Amino acid sequence: MNLKGKILMKKSQKNNQLLNKIILGDALDIIKKIDDDSIDVALTDPPYFLDKLDNNWQFNKVSDQRNRQVIKSLPAGMKFDRNQGINFYNWYLKVAKEIYRVLKPGGFFFSFSSPRLYHRMASAIDDAGLLIKDCFLWVYTQNQAKAMGLDHFIDKMEISQKEKDKLKDKLKDWKTPQIKSVFEPIVMAQKPTDGTFLENMIKNKVGLFNTRVKVGANMFPSNLFIIDGINEIMDKYFLIGKPSKNEKLYFNKHMTVKPLTLCEHLLKLSVFDNNGVVLDPFTGSGTTLLAAKNLKLNYIGIDINKEYIDIANERLNMQSNKLL
Ligand SMILES: C[S@@+](CC[C@H](N)C(=O)[O-])C[C@H]1O[C@@H](n2cnc3c(N)ncnc32)[C@H](O)[C@@H]1O
């Protein structure tokens, strides 16, 4: 075997050790162990850098019932800190650079986002060298409104009770500017192809979309997913609900579980190679990996919290996914 062959062999062995596993650790450290140009699709739902849901996400602080109350009384997004977006951008730029490195040429990067910090995510991915191709919208109607009334603050003002009551009455319908959020944008990015789309597909087995994957009333795949019938035209699109308790499974304490159908759909659209490898560096309860497993693809998962890895492994090990 020549030197190049030996190097290639060594490389693939390196990836083999990670294949179909979830590795515990910080994504930025673990990704470094993945070979260059070896991943077909990265599909992930990173921390959005909202209150406590950042790159230091700790299971106990987030999933504990008491702390969930804290999050409820100070809803995510309430702390309108300008640094939040910049910190997120700086961190996600590093993540996206690593994702660029490990993706095969033409490989896709799908990243769930929040409406408020989407611009930072898309810019980080763009600045890392990936091409922003589109934006999927996952639209749903079930969500809690997070806006707050001001009575509590008016009560603390040093004015008479009469003035307080008057002010409360005047502002009774006026709340903090948080609109009820009913969609999640998903960045669709691609590593530049090596040559034309055709040359790249032949060489790297990735880079085109499978348009046989129809949605809704047998329609060409679009960038809109909705869960509730809105009207006759919208109903023709792909309807995807938030995951039910049955889908998440009874032991799943993760707060931000994504729908399995949506993850499967994005993989069906973009993975051509039967031996393809899907990466999720922020695995959580493992929805992306479960989608990859259901489609008989390889995966590599990473999460910083052992508790979520245990949940994800339990989901992956339950062969009764047909029950979902
Ligand atoms: C939004 S959740 C993913 C949820 C997942 N899509 C699901 O369906 O269950 C993000 C995950 O990123 C993990 N995380 C946060 N910071 C991390 C880091 N620096 N490295 C690796 N994982 C991290 C959290 O533990 C959390 O489980």
The ligand as an ORCA input file, in Angstrom:
! r2SCAN-3c Opt
* xyz 0 1
  C     -31.529     22.127     21.559
  S     -30.820     20.726     22.293
  C     -30.944     19.451     21.089
  C     -32.279     18.708     21.156
  C     -32.416     17.613     20.119
  N     -32.557     18.155     18.802
  C     -33.575     16.687     20.420
  O     -34.455     16.486     19.552
  O     -33.626     16.149     21.529
  C     -29.137     21.159     22.334
  C     -28.228     20.182     23.048
  O     -26.889     20.699     22.973
  C     -26.189     20.253     24.122
  N     -25.020     21.145     24.283
  C     -24.974     22.407     24.775
  N     -23.732     22.905     24.726
  C     -22.958     21.938     24.189
  C     -21.576     21.864     23.857
  N     -20.745     22.892     24.096
  N     -21.127     20.714     23.295
  C     -21.952     19.668     23.058
  N     -23.280     19.682     23.352
  C     -23.770     20.804     23.902
  C     -27.212     20.313     25.254
  O     -26.882     19.417     26.289
  C     -28.517     19.966     24.524
  O     -28.864     18.622     24.744
*
